[in-house]
Amino acid sequence: MANLILKARLALELPGINAALGRAAARLPAPVQPVARHIFEAGGKRLRPFLTVLMARLLGYRQDNVRDLAITLEMLHAATLLHDDVLDNAASRRGQPSAHTLFGVASTILAGDALLAEANALVADFGDVRLTRVFSEATSQTAAGEILEIAAQRRVDVSAEEYAAIVRGKTAWLIRAACEMGALLAGGTDAQVAAAASYGENVGMAFQMVDDAIDFAPESVTGKPTGGDAREGKLTPPLRLYRDSLEETERLAFDAAFTCGLLTGADAAAIAERIREAGFDSQTRQAAEDYLSRARAALASLPAVDECALLHQVADYVRDRKK
């Protein structure tokens, strides 16, 4: 029942969020608009703007312009996706051709820059330097996380601490900022804003860890090729647990293939099967639950209204999601 309530609220909020994205796209310079519409129309969970709206409503903010603030981090996220697909030479994104395959590399990179600039302008329109500072920090932390991830690629000695730093930057900080900006817009106290930020960061850490577990689920469940992280050289927690479980000869062979980018789709599928059999994906989900417990604890200091219950349900959704 709780899951149905969450889905119903998301369905209620999505039209307004998507309309705000449409307005933002229309404000961009004409050459940028086709690229922006392409990445927006590819879909996505819209978790970040949804959390901004929920957190603002939780603290009593009722104005509709919350959506115009909420989409700024989705625009930042879209800009990073455009750039990532160029860096990875990815052919598709969410089942659609990647923007750079349709509009060219240079145009796609520049469109990402324009999206980021317009998002900055939207935040500035609210006239609160605290919002501008949060957005700026989210931008720089996301870039830092991406740099750390690139530096860690195809390394077998990535520590748990390094992994956490990567995830905090590339995933968790945007979700943290989404919640923090909602609380700031609503005029929350310093303690409430800090609680919102803590909730968002911990949900973001858990979201990525569950994502890393899902990567080794069967393609029939997720709709994506299994074991993509293994082929891309990302030593995520399930893969680290798998590597640590190998005998020395097997480990040396895995390390050689992993560091040189020689793991095939068949190799990745076989690794994924062993990860599932050994329960390394479940162990990763359990580690994510530790972060979700911290997220729920942060909510204890916020008003016990309907939106607070929905934020608890978001934590449950992150824990349970299959794709």
PEBELGI-V796872 format. One record per pair of residues at least 12 apart in sequence whose C-alpha atoms are under 10 Angstrom apart, sorted by the first residue. I is the first residue (numbers start at 1). GAP is how many residues later the second one is. If there is no record, write none. Layout:
i=(I I)
gap=(GAP GAP)
This chain:
i=(2 2 2 2 2 2 2 3 3 3 3 3 4 5 5 5 6 6 6 6 6 6 6 6 7 7 7 9 9 9 9 10 10 10 10 10 10 10 13 13 13 13 13 13 14 14 14 14 14 16 16 16 16 16 17 17 17 17 17 17 17 17 17 17 17 18 18 18 18 18 18 18 19 19 19 20 20 20 20 20 20 20 20 21 21 21 21 21 21 21 21 21 21 21 22 22 22 22 23 24 24 24 24 24 24 24 24 24 24 25 25 25 25 25 27 28 28 28 28 28 29 29 29 29 31 31 31 32 32 32 32 32 32 32 32 32 33 33 33 34 34 34 35 35 35 35 35 35 35 35 35 35 35 35 35 35 36 36 36 36 36 36 36 36 36 36 38 38 38 38 38 38 39 39 39 39 39 39 39 39 39 39 39 39 40 40 40 41 42 42 42 42 42 42 43 43 43 43 44 44 44 46 46 46 46 47 47 47 47 48 48 48 48 48 48 48 48 48 48 48 48 48 48 49 49 49 49 49 49 49 49 49 49 49 49 49 49 50 50 50 50 50 50 51 51 51 51 51 51 51 51 51 51 51 51 51 51 51 52 52 52 52 52 52 52 52 52 52 52 52 52 52 52 52 52 52 52 53 53 53 53 53 53 53 53 53 53 53 53 53 53 53 54 54 54 54 54 54 54 54 54 54 54 55 55 55 55 55 55 55 55 55 55 55 55 55 55 55 55 55 55 56 56 56 56 56 56 56 56 56 56 56 56 56 57 57 57 57 57 57 57 57 58 58 58 58 58 58 58 58 58 58 58 58 58 58 59 59 59 59 59 59 59 59 59 59 59 59 59 59 59 60 60 60 60 60 60 60 61 61 61 61 61 61 62 63 65 66 66 66 66 66 67 68 68 68 68 68 69 69 69 69 69 69 69 69 69 69 69 70 70 70 70 70 70 71 71 71 71 72 72 72 72 72 72 72 72 72 72 73 73 73 73 73 73 73 73 73 73 73 73 74 74 74 74 74 74 75 75 75 75 75 75 75 75 76 76 76 76 76 76 76 76 76 76 76 76 76 77 77 77 77 77 77 77 77 78 78 78 79 79 79 79 79 79 79 79 79 79 79 80 80 80 80 80 80 80 80 80 80 81 81 81 81 82 82 82 82 82 82 82 82 82 82 83 83 83 83 83 83 83 83 83 84 84 85 85 85 85 85 85 85 86 86 86 86 86 86 86 86 86 87 87 88 89 89 94 94 95 95 99 116 119 120 120 120 120 123 123 123 126 128 128 130 130 130 130 131 131 131 131 131 131 131 132 133 134 134 134 134 134 134 134 134 135 135 135 135 135 135 136 137 137 137 138 138 138 138 138 138 138 138 138 138 139 139 139 139 139 140 140 140 141 141 141 141 141 141 141 141 141 142 142 142 142 142 142 142 142 142 143 143 144 144 144 144 144 145 145 145 145 145 145 145 145 145 145 145 146 146 146 146 146 147 147 147 148 148 148 148 148 148 148 149 149 149 149 149 149 149 149 149 150 150 150 151 152 152 152 152 153 153 153 153 153 153 153 153 154 154 154 154 154 154 154 154 154 154 154 154 154 155 155 155 155 155 155 155 156 156 156 156 156 156 156 156 156 156 156 157 157 157 158 158 158 158 159 159 159 159 160 160 160 160 163 163 163 163 163 164 164 164 164 165 166 167 167 167 167 167 167 168 168 168 168 168 169 169 169 170 170 170 171 171 171 171 171 171 171 172 172 172 172 172 172 172 172 172 173 173 173 173 173 173 174 174 174 175 175 175 175 175 175 175 175 175 175 176 176 176 176 176 176 176 176 176 176 176 177 177 177 177 177 178 178 178 178 179 179 179 179 179 179 179 179 179 180 180 180 180 180 180 180 180 180 180 181 181 181 182 182 183 183 183 184 188 191 191 192 192 192 192 192 193 194 195 195 195 195 195 195 195 195 196 196 196 196 196 197 197 198 198 198 198 198 198 199 199 199 199 199 199 199 199 199 199 199 199 200 200 200 200 200 201 201 201 201 202 202 202 202 202 202 202 202 202 202 202 203 203 203 203 203 203 203 203 203 203 203 203 203 203 204 204 204 204 204 204 205 205 205 205 205 205 206 206 206 206 206 206 206 206 206 206 206 206 206 206 207 207 207 207 207 207 207 207 207 207 208 208 208 209 209 209 209 209 209 209 209 209 209 209 209 209 210 210 210 210 210 210 210 210 210 210 210 210 210 210 210 211 211 211 211 211 211 211 211 211 212 212 212 212 212 212 212 212 212 212 212 212 213 213 213 213 213 213 213 213 213 213 213 213 213 213 213 213 213 214 214 214 214 214 214 214 214 214 214 215 215 215 215 215 215 215 215 215 215 216 216 216 216 216 216 216 216 216 216 216 216 216 216 216 216 217 217 217 217 217 217 217 217 218 218 218 218 219 219 221 221 222 222 223 224 225 225 225 226 226 226 226 226 226 226 226 227 227 227 227 227 227 227 227 227 227 227 227 227 228 228 228 228 228 228 229 230 230 230 230 230 230 230 230 230 230 230 230 231 231 231 231 231 231 231 231 231 231 232 232 232 232 232 233 233 233 233 233 233 233 234 234 235 236 237 237 237 237 237 237 238 238 238 238 238 238 238 238 238 238 238 239 239 239 239 239 239 240 241 241 241 241 241 241 241 242 242 242 242 242 242 242 242 242 243 243 243 245 245 245 254 254 285 285 285 286 288 288 289 289 289 289 291 292 292 292 292 292 292 293 295 295 295 296 296 296 296 296 296 297 299 299)
gap=(307 308 310 311 312 314 315 307 310 311 313 314 309 304 305 308 301 303 304 305 306 307 308 311 303 306 307 41 45 298 301 35 36 37 40 41 44 300 33 36 37 40 41 54 31 32 35 36 53 48 49 50 51 52 29 32 33 36 49 50 51 52 53 54 57 22 23 25 28 31 49 53 48 49 52 45 46 47 48 49 50 51 52 15 16 19 20 46 47 49 50 51 53 54 14 15 18 19 45 12 13 44 47 48 51 91 94 95 98 12 15 50 90 93 91 83 86 87 89 90 82 85 86 89 76 79 80 71 75 76 78 79 80 81 82 83 78 81 82 65 69 77 47 63 64 65 67 68 69 72 73 74 75 76 77 80 39 42 43 46 63 72 75 76 78 79 58 59 60 61 64 65 36 39 40 42 43 54 55 57 58 59 60 73 34 35 38 55 51 52 53 54 55 56 50 51 52 53 30 34 50 24 25 27 28 27 128 131 267 22 23 24 25 26 29 126 127 128 129 130 131 152 156 17 18 19 20 21 22 23 24 25 26 126 129 130 133 17 20 21 128 129 132 19 124 125 126 127 128 129 130 131 145 149 256 259 260 263 14 15 17 18 19 21 123 124 125 126 127 128 129 130 131 132 133 144 148 12 13 14 15 16 17 18 125 126 128 129 130 132 133 254 12 16 124 125 128 129 252 253 254 256 257 123 124 125 126 127 128 129 130 131 133 138 141 145 247 252 253 255 256 14 123 124 125 126 127 128 129 130 131 132 140 251 125 126 128 129 248 249 250 251 124 125 128 130 244 245 246 247 248 249 250 251 252 253 123 124 125 126 127 128 129 130 133 134 243 244 246 248 249 123 125 126 127 128 243 245 121 122 124 125 126 127 124 123 61 60 115 116 119 120 115 51 54 55 57 58 50 53 54 55 56 57 62 109 112 113 116 52 53 108 109 111 112 48 51 52 107 43 44 46 47 48 49 50 51 63 106 43 46 47 50 62 65 66 101 102 104 105 108 41 42 45 100 101 104 37 39 40 41 42 43 44 45 36 37 39 40 41 42 43 44 59 62 63 66 98 35 38 39 62 65 93 94 97 34 37 38 29 30 31 32 33 34 35 36 37 38 40 29 32 33 35 36 59 62 63 66 90 12 17 18 31 16 17 18 23 26 27 28 29 30 31 16 17 22 25 26 27 28 29 30 25 62 13 14 15 16 20 23 24 12 13 14 15 18 19 20 22 23 18 22 144 12 16 129 130 128 129 12 23 16 12 15 16 19 12 13 58 59 56 57 50 51 54 55 46 49 50 51 52 53 54 49 48 39 40 42 43 44 46 47 50 38 39 42 43 45 46 41 36 37 40 31 32 33 34 35 36 37 38 39 40 30 31 34 35 38 29 30 33 24 25 27 28 29 30 31 32 33 24 25 26 27 28 29 30 31 32 26 27 21 22 24 25 26 18 19 20 21 22 23 24 25 26 27 28 20 21 23 24 25 19 22 23 14 15 17 18 19 21 22 13 14 16 17 18 20 21 85 86 16 83 84 15 14 81 82 83 76 79 80 81 82 105 106 108 76 77 78 79 80 81 101 102 103 104 105 106 107 78 79 80 100 103 104 105 77 78 79 83 84 87 98 99 100 102 103 78 83 98 76 77 78 82 76 77 78 81 75 76 77 80 46 71 72 73 74 41 44 45 72 40 39 37 38 39 40 41 42 33 34 36 37 40 32 35 36 34 35 38 30 32 33 34 35 36 37 28 29 30 31 32 33 34 35 36 24 27 28 29 31 32 26 27 30 22 23 24 25 26 27 28 29 30 32 18 20 21 22 23 24 25 26 27 28 29 19 20 21 23 24 18 19 22 23 14 15 16 17 18 19 20 21 22 12 13 14 15 16 17 18 19 20 21 12 15 16 14 15 12 13 14 12 114 110 111 106 107 109 110 111 109 104 100 101 102 103 104 105 106 107 99 102 103 105 106 98 101 96 97 98 99 100 101 92 93 94 95 96 97 98 99 100 112 113 116 92 95 98 111 115 90 91 93 94 86 87 88 89 90 91 92 93 94 96 113 85 86 88 89 90 91 92 93 108 111 112 113 115 116 84 87 88 91 111 114 83 84 85 86 87 90 78 79 80 81 82 83 84 85 86 87 89 109 112 113 78 81 82 84 85 108 110 111 112 114 28 80 110 27 28 29 72 75 76 77 78 79 80 82 109 110 27 71 72 74 75 76 77 78 79 108 109 110 111 112 113 25 70 73 74 107 108 110 111 112 15 16 17 22 23 24 25 26 27 69 72 73 14 23 24 25 26 59 62 63 67 68 69 70 71 72 75 109 110 12 13 24 67 68 70 71 107 108 109 12 13 14 15 21 23 57 66 107 108 12 13 14 22 23 52 53 54 55 56 57 58 59 60 64 65 52 55 56 58 59 64 105 106 51 54 55 58 50 104 101 102 100 101 100 99 40 43 44 39 40 42 43 44 45 46 47 12 36 37 38 39 40 41 42 43 44 45 46 48 35 36 37 40 41 44 39 27 28 31 32 33 34 35 37 38 39 41 42 26 27 28 30 31 32 33 34 36 37 26 27 29 30 31 24 25 26 27 28 29 30 24 25 23 48 43 44 46 47 48 50 34 37 38 40 41 42 43 44 45 46 47 32 33 36 41 42 45 40 34 37 38 39 40 42 43 29 30 32 33 34 36 37 38 39 12 28 32 30 33 35 13 17 33 34 35 33 30 31 26 27 29 30 24 20 22 23 24 26 27 22 16 17 20 12 15 16 17 19 20 15 12 13)
